[in-house]
Amino acid sequence: MSTITESVDVHVPVSRVYNQWTQFETFPMFMEGVDEVRQVDDTHMHWVTSIGGVSREFDATITEQHPDERVAWKSTSGPAHAGVITFHRLNDGTTRVTAQMDIDPDGFAEKAADKLGVLDRRVKGDMHRFKEFIEQHGFETGGWRGDVPPPGSIA
């Protein structure tokens, strides 16, 4: 299992950055290798990705989500992975977005990509493309402000 951590400072207020991140179906616009994300309901998504010419489909569940703070998920099918995106207000107009992911590559292409640092570079590129996307748009394309408590917590 590999852990990837990447941060980027976005010159947009935290609520707008968070709102955009919750628009999962826009991920293919700035994430390399993400062909489609379909949000099934508030906490379930279906992904179609490709890496090294290999296409994969998997489902993921949001395990925790708090507006302007964090979105955590884990895969429920396909390649094993989990992660959290955190949002840190640096000032009124700047937000630090940090992605931390644990990935267990599945198959030869993914394992080779991991060993060669392709996955690290892809996440870094995705974060920078997200920064450009939200900064250039000047506004978020939508937002979901619901709260998903962590598993086992009392709501």
RAHUKA-V603828 format. One record per residue. RES is the residue in three letters. OMEGA is omega as a letter, one per 40 degrees, with the letter a starting at -180 (* if undefined). Layout:
RES:OMEGA, RES:OMEGA
This chain:
MET:i, SER:i, THR:i, ILE:i, THR:i, GLU:i, SER:i, VAL:i, ASP:a, VAL:a, HIS:i, VAL:i, PRO:a, VAL:a, SER:i, ARG:i, VAL:i, TYR:i, ASN:a, GLN:a, TRP:a, THR:i, GLN:a, PHE:a, GLU:i, THR:a, PHE:i, PRO:i, MET:a, PHE:i, MET:i, GLU:i, GLY:i, VAL:a, ASP:a, GLU:i, VAL:i, ARG:i, GLN:a, VAL:i, ASP:a, ASP:a, THR:a, HIS:i, MET:i, HIS:a, TRP:i, VAL:a, THR:i, SER:i, ILE:i, GLY:i, GLY:i, VAL:i, SER:i, ARG:i, GLU:i, PHE:i, ASP:i, ALA:i, THR:i, ILE:a, THR:i, GLU:i, GLN:i, HIS:a, PRO:i, ASP:a, GLU:a, ARG:i, VAL:i, ALA:a, TRP:i, LYS:i, SER:i, THR:i, SER:i, GLY:a, PRO:a, ALA:i, HIS:i, ALA:i, GLY:i, VAL:i, ILE:i, THR:a, PHE:a, HIS:i, ARG:i, LEU:i, ASN:a, ASP:a, GLY:a, THR:a, THR:i, ARG:i, VAL:a, THR:i, ALA:i, GLN:a, MET:i, ASP:a, ILE:i, ASP:a, PRO:a, ASP:i, GLY:a, PHE:a, ALA:a, GLU:i, LYS:i, ALA:i, ALA:i, ASP:a, LYS:a, LEU:i, GLY:a, VAL:a, LEU:i, ASP:a, ARG:i, ARG:i, VAL:i, LYS:i, GLY:i, ASP:a, MET:i, HIS:i, ARG:i, PHE:i, LYS:i, GLU:a, PHE:a, ILE:i, GLU:a, GLN:i, HIS:a, GLY:i, PHE:i, GLU:a, THR:i, GLY:i, GLY:i, TRP:a, ARG:i, GLY:a, ASP:i, VAL:a, PRO:i, PRO:i, PRO:i, GLY:i, SER:i, ILE:a, ALA:*
